[in-house]
Amino acid sequence: MLLSVALWIVFGAIVGWLASIIVGTNHQQGLVLNVVVGIIGAFVGGFLFRMFGGSGVTGFNFYSAIVALIGAVILLLLVRALYHPAA
């Protein structure tokens, strides 16, 4: 159980960091926000992929990382559009 939580934190940190680089918010985010964005991005990506007939996050693998990364990028773009509409 504890190892699973630790893996989700590491997974979230990596995915959140990559998403912040793609969106251009890396200089504004710290480690904690990267973890949060990565984990929430996994849920968002999983939801969207399932909604369109795909499978969501299936574990700690490359496919799940891509799903989570897409969800995290969408999450960051939505947040940026809501809080910085002119940017």
WOMO-V456512 format. One record per backbone hydrogen bond with DSSP energy under -1.0 kcal/mol. NH is the residue of the N-H (numbers start at 0). CO is the residue of the C=O. If there is no record, write none. Layout:
((NH;CO) (NH;CO))
This chain:
((4;0) (5;1) (6;2) (7;3) (8;4) (9;5) (10;6) (11;7) (12;8) (13;9) (14;10) (15;11) (16;12) (17;13) (18;14) (19;15) (20;16) (21;17) (22;18) (23;19) (24;19) (25;19) (27;24) (33;29) (34;30) (35;31) (36;32) (37;33) (38;34) (39;35) (40;36) (41;37) (42;38) (43;39) (44;40) (45;41) (46;42) (47;43) (48;44) (49;45) (50;46) (51;47) (52;49) (53;48) (60;58) (64;60) (65;61) (66;62) (67;63) (68;64) (69;65) (70;66) (71;67) (72;68) (73;69) (74;70) (75;71) (76;72) (77;73) (78;74) (79;75) (80;76) (81;77) (82;78) (83;79) (86;83))
